[in-house]
């Protein structure tokens, strides 16, 4: 299993977390998503290598910005 961690800016609440979770969950192969508005962290686990560009685009689609940490 591959796991990547990202730092997300702009999250302030549970709704923010839910929006990001919804977008990232649409990426093929994603198995688990952990997102925290409190820490600003997003951890994505998948059954194969994760495409950073797809994750960053999904976070952007949710209305936030992220960088790989």
N, C-alpha and C positions, 0 to 999 in steps of 0.2 A: 504494500500500500504506500502511495506517495502522499506526503503532507507538505503543504506550503502555508506560510504565514504572511499576512499583509497588515499594514497599518492604514486604517481608514480615518479620514477626517470628515467632520460634519455630523457624525452620529450624536444624538442627544437622548434617545429614549428607546423603548421597546419597539415602537412602530418603525423606527429607523432600522433596527436589527431585523425585523420581519421583512421589510422591503428588500434588504440586501440578501437575506436568506432565500426569498422567492426567486430573485434573479439568478443567483449563483446556482441554485438547485436545478436550473434548466440546462446547465452545462453537462453534456454526456459524460458519464463515468464518475461523476461526483457521488461519493458515498456518505460523507458527513460534513456538516458545516457548523462551526462554532463561531459566534459573533457576539461581541460585547461592546455596547455603547460606553460603558464605564471605562474600559481600558483602550478602546479604539482598535481592538485586534479582531482580525478575521482569520480563522484557521480552516483550510479546505483540505479534506482528505479524499482521495480517489483511488480507484483500483489500478490506475496506470498514471503515467506522467501527466501533470496538470499543465494546461496551456495558460501561462500567465496573462497573455493578451486577452484571452476569453474571460478570465476572472476579473481583470481590470475593466473590461468593457461592460461586464454585468454590474459591477459596482457603480460604474458611471451611469448606466441605464437606470439604476435605482436612485440616482441623484447625488452621489457622493464621489469622493476621489480616494484612491488608494495607491500605495506603493508596496512592493514586496519588501518584507523585513528579513 
